[in-house]
Amino acid sequence: MVEDRRAHPGDDLISDIVNARVDGVRLDDDHVYGFLLLLLPAGAETTFRAMGNCLLALHSHPDILERVRAEHSLLPAVIEETLRWETSVTMVNRETTCPVELAGTEIPAGVSVVCATGSANRDDRRYADPAVWDLGRPAVPHLAFGTGRHQCLGMHLARLELRIGLEALLDRLPGLRLDPEAAPLQVEGIALRSPPRPPVCFDGPGP
């Protein structure tokens, strides 16, 4: 695909990447393939896992689900609370550029640090009852997309995809609900988390 887009560029993302120029120089193959391999999990897997987490949260709170069906304006709050409660990516790697002390621990320069963003999003010093999914929780920024200069570039697209996807599911699958005969659904995974293939029922196709 890369070689084809070099020879026959189109209006797609791969064409943009392989033909982009930085300071007049095209990206070499290592950078092109590295970026494309990053896009697969970063642009797809993270979002579908977050969608599953949103659906589990809503279906675990039927009263809120009915409110959201009637008021799609609540979906942004649903998405933000779910990203805090069960973010699809639980950790990121960083490298220290200078010695630093964090919570009484000395960390030297030049070491790799695993930052557990999923744990930070449940810090009870920042969030009351952090293990509880609470749509009425005061808006306090979370770390689902990281922060600072390495904050996720796709965070706005991810939020848009989640909102549009949830709206479509709620509108087109009336009576969408978890299968009452299936085993209780749990969020699973370590680095990447979501419910595995949630079993659902619905009453028939909508308009």
Sequence and secondary structure as in RCSB ss.txt:
>XXXX:A:sequence
MVEDRRAHPGDDLISDIVNARVDGVRLDDDHVYGFLLLLLPAGAETTFRAMGNCLLALHSHPDILERVRAEHSLL
PAVIEETLRWETSVTMVNRETTCPVELAGTEIPAGVSVVCATGSANRDDRRYADPAVWDLGRPAVPHLAFGTGRH
QCLGMHLARLELRIGLEALLDRLPGLRLDPEAAPLQVEGIALRSPPRPPVCFDGPGP
>XXXX:A:secstr
 HHHHHHS  SSHHHHHHH EETTEE  HHHHHHHHHHHHIIIIIHHHHHHHHHHHHHHT HHHHHHHHH GGGH
HHHHHHHHHHS SB  EEEE SS EEETTEEE TT EEEE HHHHTT TTTSSSTTS  TT       TT  GGG
  TTHHHHHHHHHHHHHHHHHHSTT EE TTS     B SSB B SS  EE SS   
